[in-house]
Amino acid sequence: MATITVGTNSYVTEAELTTYATDRGITLTGAPDVLLIKAMDWLEVQPFSGSKTDHTQDLQFPRNGETTVPAAIKTAQMVAAVLIDSGEDLLAPQGQRVLSESVAGAVSVSYSDTGRQSTYYPQLAALLRPYLGSAGGNTFSIARG
């Protein structure tokens, strides 16, 4: 059993997760401490913009000189924990997107060259959007002077 320590390995307590789930009519089947640790495993590998307030802090937040963790980040951890409890593996390897599959003596599979290769969670995306940096590609800013 994991020991949850806010600020060291979690942004929220087990009680906060249980209340969050209960308020939404969700009964957790997994141990809240384990769900929170797995959610943190996923959350901590996100490409957040900025930098840790203190380079020696254990977690990615607080950032950019702030002293508190944003509510949206805490909620994102709880949403991720609920998704994990429902059987989602947020850290699963992602392969090509299968368009069609047929079996007739031999197997034939068609893959998409475009579109999402992983499951999209709109609630998590919305919660994290203000805090994520660029995951690659060309980015630049324009300023009028």
N, C-alpha and C positions, 0 to 999 in steps of 0.2 A: 504494500500500500504506500502510495506516494504521500509525502508531506507537502501540502500547499503552503507556500509562503509568498504573500503578495509582495511584489517588487523583486523577488528572487527567481521564481519559476512560474508566476501567474500574475495576471492583472486583476483577477477577481477571486473571491473566496468560493468555497464549495457551497456555502449557504446562498450566495448571490446567484450561482448557477441554478441551484434547485428552485429558488424563488422565481427566476426568469422563466424556467421551464413550466413550473406550476401555473404561473400567471397566464400562460398560453395554452393550458390544457394538455401539456406534454408530460408524460411520465417517463423519467429517465430509467433505462434498464441497466446501464453501466455504472460503474463507480464514478461519482463526480470528480474525485481527485485525478483519476486516470484520464477521464475525458478532457479535463482542463489541461493536463500535461500534453496530451496529443494535439489539442487545439493550439497550444503554444508552439509545439514543434512546427506546425504549419505557419502560424502567424509570424514567427521569428525569422522565417526565410523570405518574407515578402520584401520587395525592393523599395523600402521607405525612403522618402527624400529627407535631406538634412542629415544631421548627425546626433548621436546621443548627447544629452546634456553633460554627462560625466562619462568619459571614455572607460571608466572602470565599472560602470553599472552593468548588472547582469542581463537586463532586457533592453529591447530597442527603444522603449519609452520610459521616461519622458525624453523629448528631443528638443533641439534648437533653443536651449536655455530655459525651457519651461520646467516647472517643478511638479506638475501633475500629469497623469495619463488621461488623454481625452476620453470622454464617455463613449464615443463611437468605437474606439479601439477595444474598450472593455466589452462592449456589446458584440463586437466582431468575434472576440474570443468565445463568448457564450454561444453565439450562433454556430460557430465552427464546432464547438463541443456537442451541440444538439445534432448537427449533421453527422458527426462521427458516430454518435449514439444510434442514429438511424441506419447505420451501415455504410455511410459514405467514407471513402478513403481519400482524403484531400491531398495526401502525399503520394498517391499511386502514380507509377510511371504512365505517361501518356503516349500513345502510339498514333498511327494514322487513323483517320475517321473512316469507318467502313460504310460504304454506300449501299451495297447489296451483297448478299451471300446466297449461293444456291448449291444444292447437292444433287448431282445426277451422274453417279459413277465416280466422278472426280469432283473436287471442290473448286469452286470459282469464287473469288472475292474481288470486289472493285473498291478502290480507295479514292477518297476525295483529295484533291490537291489544295482545296480552299476550305474555309469554314473552321470552326472551333475543333480543336483536337482534344479538348478537355471539357468537363462539365462546367457550365457557367452558373454561378450562384448570384443572382442579381442583388440580393440583400447584402451579401458580403462585399460585392463590388461597390455598391453605393456607400457603405460604411467606410471602406478603406480608400476610396477615390481621392479624397483631399490630402491623404498622407503618403500616397505612393509616388515614387519618382518614375522616371522613364526606365522601362525595362530593356532599352536598347534602341537602336535606330538613330536617325539624325534629328536632333532637337536644337532649337535656338530660340532666343528671345528677341523681340523687336521693341525698341523704345523710341518714342518720338522726342526729339530734343528741342 
